[in-house]
Amino acid sequence: MIPNFVQENGTVLLNEPVAMGQYRMRLDAPRIARTCRPAQFVQVQTDAGLSPFLRRPFSVLRADRSAGWIEILYDVVGAGTRRLEEVSAGRSLGLVGPLGNAFPPVEDDRLLLVAGGVGLVPLVFLTWACPDKRPNIVFLMGAACRDRMPDVANLLPPGLQRHLSTDDGSLGHCGFVTERITEHVLPGQTTIFTCGPHAMMARTAAIAADLNAPCYASLENHMACGFGACVGCVVEYRDPDREDERYRRVCVDGPVMDAHKIVW
C-alpha cells in the first residue's frame, strides 16, 4: 500500500522551549494541516545539506486546518534535533506527511490517556480533536522529574482532567504514571490510549488486559524512510486474520496498534 501524503515546505512560525531539552515548533503547512489526524506524523528535513541525511519523524502535536499550521514537540537527543533547536522563525523546512494511521474512533464515552515524556504529543492532539468527549477524558502524564515535565496546562484544552507523575516525586505523584491507571478505569466503559517509552506502554497494556479494557498504543520505533520501504521499524504482532505476516511496519501499519496484539 502506498501512503497518501503530501510534500511541502513549512515556514517556521515559532520554536520555543517547553521543558529541559524539549521544544515546541509551529510550522505553516496548510496542505498537511488540512488532513492531519491524531497520531499521524511528519518527516522533517532538519538540514538542507546531506548531514544528517535522513528526515526525522515527529508526531503532530496540534493542527489548525483553518489557520494552516501544525505543531511538533521534540526532544533534543541527536544531530537532527540539535539542528532543529537552532532554527529561527522564518526558516523553511521540508516536510512530508501526514504519514501513518490515526487513533481509531471508540464507542466508550470515557477515554484514559496515558503519556510518558514526549509521548504526550499524539494524545494532546486527540484531546483537541474530540471536543465532545473532553468531559470524560482523563489525561495521565509522566516524566522523569519536574524539569522534564512540560507545562501541560498550556498544551491541553482548558479544564481537561489531568494528573501528573514524576519518577523522583519532584512534581505530582511520586512514581510511575502507570501506577495511576487502575483508579481511573471504569469497567466496561473505558478505552485506554497510550504513547511513551516502550516499557511504559507494555505495562499499560498489561494493566489494561487485567482490567479487560481496550488499549491502543501509538508506537515510537525508530523510522528511516516513513513509507514502509526500509522495513526498519517492525514490531512483532499477533493477528489471527494475518497469521502469515508476523511483523508490522510501524510507519505504515501503525503507529497506532492494538496494544493487546503487540508482542512486548
Secondary structure, DSSP 8 states (H G I E B T S, - for coil): -----EEEEEEEEEEEEEETTEEEEEEE-HHHHHH--TT-EEEEE--SSSSS-S-EEEEEEEEETTTTEEEEEEE--SHHHHHHHT--TT-EEEEEEEES------S-SEEEEEEEGGGHHHHHHHHHH-GGGGGGEEEEEEESSGGG---GGGTS-TT-EEEEEETTSSSSEES-GGGGSGGG--TTTEEEEEES-HHHHHHHHHHHHHTT--EEEE-----SSSSSSS--SEEEB--GGGTT--EEEHHHH-SEEETTTB--
